[in-house]
Every structure is written in C-alpha cells, then in structure tokens.
Amino acid sequence: MPLAITIVPVMPLRAEPSHRSEMISQAVFGECLETETVTADGWAKVRMQYDGYQGWVTLSHLETIPQSLYDAPPATSWAPGRQCSC
C-alpha cells in the first residue's frame, strides 16, 4: 500500500468516494495515511495512521511519502506561552 501525507490544512474523510457523501472524520496538514484503493476519477480509500479511521479522500489532497517519513515520530507542536526560536 502506498503511503501518503495530507498536504491541505483540513481534509475531509468521506464514507463514499463522492463530495456529497457523509464526512465521517477529518485529517489535518501533515497527517500520514495508507492508501488502499485508488479510483480512476481521483478518489483514494485510506486508513489514517493515528487512529485507524478508514474513508475516502480526493487524491489532490495527498502526496506520496517514503516509509522512513511515515515511521518518523510526530514533530513537537508549538504551545502558547512558549518562546519561539525564530
């Protein structure tokens, strides 16, 4: 199964491969997933790495990644009150 990462701020995870289908969850930028099935009209059935949710997403919201990136630990996020080093 090809591995991928979410490249849009928020990506809907749908029950069926259609924009009219129920949105069952969402993925945010940088979340990793496995693609299980890809359709000719631009949809992919996926399984989210974090919580195992399965659903359909549009291929334009994904970028293929290597196994090493998929297996990498998540980055530490910035917290309010914490000094930025930029």
C-alpha positions as CSV (number, residue, x, y, z in Angstrom):
1,M,0.0,0.0,0.0
2,P,1.4,3.4,-0.9
3,L,2.0,5.8,2.0
4,A,0.9,9.4,1.8
5,I,0.7,12.6,3.8
6,T,-2.1,15.3,3.9
7,I,-1.0,18.5,2.1
8,V,-4.0,20.7,2.7
9,P,-5.0,22.4,6.0
10,V,-8.1,20.2,6.6
11,M,-9.0,17.2,4.5
12,P,-12.5,15.6,4.8
13,L,-12.6,11.9,5.2
14,R,-15.8,10.6,3.5
15,A,-17.9,7.5,3.8
16,E,-18.1,7.0,0.0
17,P,-16.0,8.4,-3.0
18,S,-18.2,11.4,-3.5
19,H,-18.2,15.1,-2.4
20,R,-21.9,14.6,-1.5
21,S,-21.1,11.7,0.8
22,E,-21.2,12.0,4.6
23,M,-18.0,13.4,6.1
24,I,-17.0,10.8,8.8
25,S,-13.8,12.5,10.0
26,Q,-11.1,15.0,9.0
27,A,-7.4,14.9,8.7
28,V,-5.1,17.9,9.2
29,F,-2.0,19.0,7.4
30,G,0.9,16.6,7.9
31,E,-1.2,13.6,9.0
32,C,0.1,10.3,7.5
33,L,-2.1,7.6,6.0
34,E,-2.0,4.4,3.9
35,T,-3.9,4.3,0.5
36,E,-5.8,1.1,0.0
37,T,-7.7,1.7,-3.3
38,V,-7.5,4.4,-5.9
39,T,-10.3,5.1,-8.4
40,A,-10.0,6.4,-12.0
41,D,-11.9,9.6,-11.0
42,G,-9.4,10.8,-8.4
43,W,-10.5,9.2,-5.1
44,A,-8.5,7.1,-2.7
45,K,-9.7,4.8,0.1
46,V,-7.3,5.4,3.0
47,R,-6.5,4.3,6.6
48,M,-5.3,7.0,8.9
49,Q,-2.1,6.2,10.7
50,Y,-3.0,8.0,14.0
51,D,-6.4,6.5,14.7
52,G,-7.0,3.8,12.1
53,Y,-10.1,5.6,10.7
54,Q,-10.9,4.5,7.1
55,G,-12.6,6.5,4.4
56,W,-12.4,8.2,1.1
57,V,-10.4,11.3,0.2
58,T,-9.5,13.2,-3.0
59,L,-6.1,12.4,-4.4
60,S,-5.3,16.1,-4.9
61,H,-5.1,16.4,-1.1
62,L,-2.3,13.9,-0.8
63,E,1.4,13.5,-1.5
64,T,3.2,10.1,-1.6
65,I,5.9,9.7,1.0
66,P,8.6,7.1,1.8
67,Q,8.4,4.6,4.6
68,S,11.0,6.5,6.6
69,L,8.8,9.6,6.8
70,Y,5.7,7.6,7.6
71,D,7.6,5.9,10.5
72,A,9.1,9.1,11.9
73,P,7.9,10.4,15.3
74,P,5.5,13.3,15.1
75,A,7.0,16.8,15.4
76,T,6.5,18.7,18.7
77,S,4.0,21.4,18.3
78,W,4.4,25.0,19.5
79,A,2.4,25.8,22.7
80,P,1.1,29.2,23.8
81,G,3.4,30.9,26.3
82,R,6.4,29.1,24.8
83,Q,9.2,31.2,23.3
84,C,9.6,31.0,19.6
85,S,13.2,30.5,18.4
86,C,12.6,32.1,15.0
